[in-house]
Amino acid sequence: MFHRRILPAEEELRDMFLLLAFAAVWYGALFHGLGSGATSGANAAVFLLSGALPLYVAYIKGRAALRCRKKRREAIAKGRRCRGIIRRIESERVPFRGRHGHVYYRKRYYLVIEKIEEGFQCGTEIKTGAYRVPVHLYLKSPEVQLYSGPSGWNWYVEGLQCGMFRQNPGVFKTDDADGDTYVGDALFQILFIAILLLTLLRIVL
């Protein structure tokens, strides 16, 4: 049985790969133009420097995500471990600026988990970092494992029992709009990558 691994947004490498794919197409077109003589001189230098920007942003995003993943591994190896039970899901709309200064909104999801430790009669609740994926749509069970970081304040969720596809009925009451929004976003990303790859193949071949 396959399980889906869902990580917090800060640990995802999705944005890095999208930027790298864009940079590959950009430089593929540039080198093709250089080879055919269509691009040269100052124009080539401008395009070469412009393509460095997505590479730099991809590097920054990738480094930050890998640093977060390293902290998770350290917490699992050396931190305290306890059982957790997901009690509810919270969400918020996060604004961001797109092209031409327009403001758009992304939805982010948080797990509120009851932390159950030995020696404590009552559990305490913690709130995870933001997830881009609507986790509650894929959960098969509310039970998870929690690991603390060196400070004891940061907790990392492991053992999320998520199916590959949406669970119906799910563990929690869900809003169908969450699934529709996420599927639309995922399809757009797939289409974007497919267009980039087809463009790159057309340039190369």
N, C-alpha and C positions, 0 to 999 in steps of 0.2 A: 504494500500500500504506500503510495507516494504522499508526502506531506509538503506543504508549501512553507517555505521559510520567509517570514516577513520581518524586516528590520525597521527600526526607526528611520525617519527621513534623514537625520544627520549621518547615518551610516550607509546610506545608499550611494552607489556609484553610477546611477543612471545618468545624471547630468553630465558627468565626466565623459561617458561613452558617447553621448549625443554630440558633445562638443568635439570629441576626437573624430567622429564620423564626418562632421561638418568640415573640420580642418583637412581631413583626407581628401574630400571632394575639392575643396578650395585649392590645395596645393597640386592636386591632380590636374585641375584645369590650368593652373599657372604653368606647370612644367610642360603640359601639352602645348600651350601657347608659345613657350620658349622654344620648344623643339620645332614647331612649324613656322616660327618667325613672326607670328601674329602679335606677340608681346615681347618687348625689349626695353632696354634703357631705364628711364625713370619710372615708367609705368610698371615694369617688372619689380623694381625696388619697392614701390608703394604697395603692390599686391603682396609681396613677400613679407613686409612688415605688418600689414593688416592681418594676415593669416596667423601671426604670432599671438594676437590677442586671445582668440578662442583657446589656443594651446596653453597660454598662461592661466586663463580662468579654469581650464580643465585640470591643470596641475594643482591649483589652489584647492579646488573642490575635492579632487581625489585625495590630496594629502590630508585634508580635514577629516574626510570619511574614514580613511585608513587609521588615523590617529584615534578616532572614536572606537573603531573595531579593536585596536590594540588594547585600549582600556577595558573593553569588554572581556577580552581573553585573559587579561591580568586578574580581573575580578573573579572570573570563573576558576582560575588556577589558585588564587591566594585568598580570595575574599570569603566572607561568611555566606552560608547558604541556608535558605529556609523555604518553606512552602508558601505559595501565594494562591489566592482565589480572586479572579476578576469579578468585581461586584457590579460595575457599570461602565459605560462608554460615554465620554464627553467629546464634544467637537466644537470647533470654532472656525470662522471664516477669516483667513489671513490675507490682507491686501498686498498687492505688489504692482509695480508699474511696468506696463508693456511698452510697445513702440508708440511713439508720438505722445508719451506722457499719460496715456490712458490708464486708469486704475482698474485692475481685475482682482478677483478673489479666488483663493484656493481654499479647499476645506482640509483641515487637519484633524486627526483623531487621537484621543488620549485614553489609555486604559487606567481605570482607578482600581487598584488591587489591594486586597486585605492581606497584610503581611502577618503570617502565623509563625511565631518563633517559640521554641521550647522555653519553658519557664515563665511565660507570660500568659495570663488567663484571657486577656482580650487582645485581639489583633489590632494593628494600626494600619491606616490606609496610606498608600503612596500613589503618586500620579506619575505615569511614565512620560517620556519625551514624546514629541509629536510623531505620528505615523502618517505617511502620505496615502497608504492603502487603507480602505475601510476594513480594519481587521475583523470587526464583529460579524461581517458577512461570511467569513470563512472559518470561524471558530467552531470546533467540534466539542470542546470542553473548556470550562472556565479555570481549570487548575493549571498552574504554572510553577516554575522554579525561579527563585530570586537570588541574585548574588550581589553582595555589596562591594563597592569600591574601597580603596585604602582609607578614605576619610569616614566611611560608614554612612555618608549622606546620599551618595549616588547608588542607585540600585538598577541592576540589569535583568531584564526578563529573558528567560530561556524556557524552552519546552512549550512554546505556543503550539497547540494542536490545531493546525489549520489545514483544511482540505485544499486540493487543487482548484476546486470549483466552489461556487457559492452554496452554503448549506441552507436547506429549506425543509423543515423549519430550523432556524438557527438557535444558538444558545440565548441570544438577546433579541429583544424586539428591535427591528431595524426599520430604517426609512428607505423605501425603494429608490428614492432620489440619490442616495449615497452610491448605490450600485450603478445606476445609470450614469452619474457623473464620472465615476472612476472608469467605467468601460469606455465611455466616450474619450476620456483623456488617454487611456491605453491605446485605443485604436488610432488616435491622432499621432501618437509617438511611433507606432508601428508603420503607419503610412509615411511619416517623415523620414524614418530610417530607410524604408524601401525606396523612396524617391532619391535619397542621397546615394544609395548603393547602385541603383540603376544609372544615375548620372555618372558615377565614377566608372562603372563598367563601359559606358558609352564613350567616355573620354579615353580610357585605356585601350579599348578594342577598336 
